[in-house]
Amino acid sequence: MNILVCLKQVPDTETQIKVAPDSKSIVTDNIKWVMNPYDEYAVEEGLRLKEKFGGEVTIIGVGPTRVTESIRTALAMGADKGILVDDPALTGSDSLGIAKILAAVIKDLDYNLILCGKQGVDDDYGVVGSNLAELLGIPQISIVLKLEVSEDGSTVKAHREVEGGILVIEAPLPALITAQKGLNEPRYASLPGIMKAKKKPLDVKTISDLGLDAGQVGESGAKIKIMQITPPEERGAGKIVEGETPQEKAANLAKLLHEEAKII
Amino acid sequence: MDFSFTEEQMMFREQIIRFAKKEIVPRVQEHDLRGEFDFQSFRKLGDFGILGLHFPEELGGSNADVVTSVLAGEALGEAGVDGGLTLAYGAHTFLCGDTIFAHGTDSQREKYIPKLASGEWIGCMGLTEPAAGSDVAAISTRAEKRGDRYILNGNKMFITNGPVADVAVVYAKIGKDLKHAGISTFIVEKGTAGFSTGKNLIKMGVRASHTSELIFEDCEIPEENLIGQEGAGFLMAMQTVEWDRSALLAPFIGGMTYVLKKCARYAKERYQFGRPIAEFQAIKHKLADIKIFIEAARSLTYRIAWCKDQGRPLNHLEAAVAKLFIGDWSLKPANDAMVLHGGYGYCHEYEVERYFRDSRLAPIGGGTSEITKMIISKLI
């Protein structure tokens, strides 16, 4: 079973994000970049399926050279090879642009299953996976908590959490799945794994290698445009609810929640 | 001179910090407070590959060089792992495991190293005795050859992992009049008749590691449990010193980095007289002093590791200087970190007092600062 995992590199969740002076981007100096946490579940699921069915896991990333570090991490976890699309023309791509690039990489590959994280934790759009499935014309099941591939490798059954229950969906392969937290517990890369990753193939491609032109991707090909990024409002000072007795305090709290916070 | 780490080493370091923060660190405060050995975390260190890092892959290790082993220890400390667990790891892997690996026969290696590398078994090493610490040649534990057995008699003191160990590497003398030349090294397994351990000693720091006496009363072991030749033990004990002065001390240096990060954050968040205390010169100086200690200690430690990787013979002077520096000179920065936190620094919750207590072992364990200075002065 050949599995493709799409990987994004995002700022470490512990990074303090600062808005750049143009108000449309963030300051990227001194940011620690890591594999998108949801993509880790996708990588882990791919590796588990490979361990069960055999085949190869290929990691596909889009972005500048630094993304190779995250691809190497996935290779160190046990994936077999990596592909990075790195091209200055990619700057400013929206989710659809990224999906187009991924589709251009994937159309020549032999695969049974594509795994993505359900969203990038940086801009949280959560649509690259579904756009990609649409461009490839394959079924997609998003935000998956549990995945079962049939013994003969022809279908996939995915569990999704819905309001008050679990929805189980089946699709024929090839299909695209986006991973939700809880799908699995991603492994850590071992030292031998890291040493082996050094020798695994990692191809770097430009958009012209993929037969795309600059107008289709990057800022010029984007359907949406970031107008402004603003940091969240600073939290105001807390308030101590007054009252002589617990009953009085509770009453005052209810009053504040109703009249000031307007949440009850 | 090349002071850089490889990309692979940096990636491994990242993995260790992530692993330790998630799997180990949330448990350390509780175990320190109760003075309990954390079997679960120890086993997880094994699963992750830390316990057998420098052993070959066919024996369950990862084939790491010494620099990578030091880097791993430092990363554990930097992630916030307590000195108790890292000491337990150090005694297990370097003092017990490495002695068997470096000097044992193939069958001894195959029997013990995979179990030690995975953490299925815990190891300890017994050299110090109630009346023989710095003066190693004065040990009085005896080994007597009787047919195809050795009979051990005597007591070992302050043995890290003593109460929890499945296997012990034990130094004992053969022949009454021999000094260094009579010291030999044996493997003793838990449950061997005549081998018992004392109660867990209550310590100031490194509380999550267990420490006790090892007691041998006509303890009979098969002759194949001798490591190397009779009389070769003193050299073996000396060779563990390289590990002791590098990989075993590395977590203390990483721990100081962890503490420094806490200090910097606290200094920026704590307001007095209308401004963060980080703006006061006295606080700035403390932060700088801690950083200076860390960088100097790292240089000394990685140098030993690098020499060992280059196959250079042990430089006793450098090893002694590193040991002395980390042991004695960590007192001030560890104290600064606690003082910087004011009253909170004295409370368990803020962790800097744990680091202060843990680091107090460094000038005592594995050779006191006083004896280390004697060695340094003899070598200059």
Interface residues (C-beta under 8 A of the other chain):
Chain A: E69 R72 T73 A76 Y188 A189 S190 L191 P192 I194 M195 A197 K198
Chain B: E7 E8 M11 F12 Q15 R18 F19 F48 G49 L53 E57 S62 N63 A64 T68
